[in-house]
């Protein structure tokens, strides 16, 4: 019997030549995939990842959705770091919108790749306000009346209160998610979490993308973070960029595109 035929027979049986002679080489199918940790952004919660998570699990990836309190990059990154470091094995860390600022401040040894979905990719010392610079980029829709303000209880605040922002529910779909159904947009608006105003002003720390391979998905019709701003940040960070038609809610309107980029990041890292 020739060697190629023997190899084929052994592969069919789920074995390898190496395992037969005691080398212990594992079959490719037995190699574990990294855990994908999904971090939502402002005006959203973990349910925004439902379609992406389902798609990735269908491909065999373990998926964890990390809670994001939306209090500020340092606080939120510390919480996500705890989640990532509790995972045994490699992690692909994914952030949407403000979640990109959070994952840029996560420095964990087991993160093998970073994926930014319609997201901020800050440099050190940069607040969100500078990343939405209206002089360099089109004006964001994150201004009144699209944005509203509320006072919330916040035990971490020295006066026990915090000014938070939210998207006016009636304007949620036209500006945040015009490419999802009315029913989906209504659910997203109902699930949105408010973000502390201070989170948008807090400078970012040293970026994790400086030492970790990164990928960026840019929806071309984004009204929240203009595509040109996302493109500038991604190119500045040296990320591998994919552009697709879609809104800021691309993770809901096109979860397959997000899952495809996660798989590409896993393969390329």
N, C-alpha and C positions, 0 to 999 in steps of 0.2 A: 504494500500500500504506500502511495507517495505521501510525503509530509503534508502538502496542502489538504489532501483528503482526510488525513488523520486530524488535522487542526479543525476542519469543518465538523467532523464527527464529535470531537470533544466539545466544541462550542455548542453544538446542538444539545449535548447532554448537560450543558451548564458548567463545564469544566474548562480548564486551560492547560496547555502543556506545562506551564510553570507550576501549577498546583499538583500535577501528576508527579513531578520530580521533587516536590517539597519546597519549591521556592515561595509558594504562598501568594502568588499574584491573584488579586480578586478580579472576578469578571467585571466588565465595564458596567453592566446593569446593576451590580451590587454597590457601586459607588454612591455615597450619600450626596444628595443635593444640599446646598446651603439653605439655611433658614432665611426667609424673606421677612424683614421687619418693616411694617408700613406705618408711617407717621403722618397723620392728617394735618391740615393747615387751619387757618382762621376761618370762621363762619362755617364750620363743618364739624363732624365727629367721626368716630370709627366706622359708622355705617356707610360713609362715602366710599370706603374701600371694598364694599361687599362684592361687586362685580369682578374687580381685580383679584381679590382673594380667592374667589371661586375658580377663576381661570387658572391661577397659579397652582392651586391644589389639584386641579385636574391634570396638570403637568407633572405632579409628583412633589412639588415644593412644599415643605412645611411653612406655614404662614403665621405670623404673630402681628396683631394690630396693637401698637403701643398707645397708651393714653397720653394725650397732650393737653396740659392744663391751660395753655395759651397765656401764661403769666409773664414770659420773657425768655430770651434765648438761653441764659445761664441756668435758670430754674428748670425749664423744659428739657434742656439737653441733659441735665443731671439725671432726671427721671428716665429718659430714654436710654441713657448709658447704663443705668441699673438693669433695665430690661435686656439690653444687648449682652451685657457681661454675664447675665444669668443663663445664657444659651450656650450649650456645649457644642462647639463646632463653628464653622464659618458662617458669616451673615452678609447678606446683601441688604443694605439699609436704603430705604426709599422714602423721600419726603415730597409732599405736595404743598405748593404755595409757601406759606410761612413755615411749613414743616421742613422746607429746604434750608431755612436759616437754622432750624433746630439741629438737623443732621450734620450741618457744617460745623457745629460745636460739639459733636460727639467724637471722642477720641478713644476708641476701644480696639484692642489688638486683633480681635476676631472679625472685624469688618473688612471684607475683601473687595467690596465695590459699593459705590454710592450712586443712586439713581434719583435725579431731580425731575419732578413732573410739574410743569408750569410753575416753577419754583424760584425762590430767591437763592442766589449763590454768592454770599457776601465775602468780602475780604475783611481782614482784621480791622476793627474800629469802625466799621460801616453800619449805620442803622438803616432800617427799611426806608426811611424818608429819603436818603440819598440814592437808594436803588430805584426809586420812583421819580427821579429827577425830571420835572416837566420841561426843563430846558433841552435836555438831550433826547428825551423819549416822548411819545404821545402821552397826553394826560390820562392818568388812571381814572376809572369810574368810582374809585373809593373816596368820594367827596359827597357832601350833602346834596340832594336828599337821599341818595343811594345808601349812604352811611348814616346811622343814628347812634346816639350816645345814651348810656344808661349808667346808673350807680349800682354797684353790686357789693355785697359783703365780701371782704377779703382779709382773712386773719393775718396774712403775711404783710399787709399794709400797716404802717405805724398808726394810722387813724382808723383802721378797721374797715375802710371803704376803698373802692377803686372805680375809676372811670373806665368803662368798657365800651367797645364799639361793636355794632352788629349791622347786618344788611337789612334794610327795610323789606319786610316779607313781600310786599306787592311789587318790589323792583328786583327781587332776587333772580327770577328767571331771565328777564331781559338783559341783565348785565353780568350775572355770574354764570348762568347755565342756560343760554338760549338754545342749545342743541340737545336738550333733554325734553321729555314730555312734560306737560303741565303737572301731571300727577307726580312725576319724579321730582320736579322742582319744588312742588309744595311740600313733599316729604323732606327734602334737603333743607328748605327754609325752616321747617319746624324743628329739625334736628340741629340746626346751627348752634355752635357755642360762641359766646362773645369772647373777644380778645382784649386784654388789658391795653389801654392806650400806651402805657409805658413800654410794652413789649415792642412797639413799633419805633420807639426812640432809643432803646438800649443798644449800644455798640456791640458788634459781634466780636467773638474771640478769634484766635488763630484758626484758620479754616482746615478742616479735616481733608478737604479735597486736595490740599497741597501735597499730601503724602499717600493718597488713596485714589485709584482710578475712578473716574466719574463719567456718567452718561446723563444726557439731558433730553427730555421730551418737550418740545415747544409747540403749543397749539397756536396756529397762525391768526386766529380771531379772538385771542385773549383780550378782554377789556379790563381785567383787574391788574395783571402785570403785563404791560404791552410786550408783544413778541419781540420787538427790537431791544427792549431792556433785558429780556431773558436771553436773547441771542448774545448780547454784549457780555453778560455775566458768564455764560457758558463758555464763550471763546476765551475770555480772560482766565477762566479756571482750567482751560485745556480739556474740557469735557468733549466726549463724542456726542454729536448733536443729531437728533432726528426731529424733523418738523412734520406736522400733520395738520390737516384742517380741523378746526374745533375751537371750543371755548375754554375758559378757565376750568370748567367742570369736565375736562377730557377724561379723567379717571372714571367718571360715571357714563359719559356718552360713548367712550371708546375704550373700555377696559382691556380689550385685546391688544391694542397698541402699547399700553403700559406694560402688560405681561410680556409682550414680545421684547420690549427693551430690557426688562429685568432679566429675561433669559439670555439676551445678548450680553448684558453686563456679566452675568455668571460665566458665560462661555469665554469672555474676553479678559477676565480678571485672573 
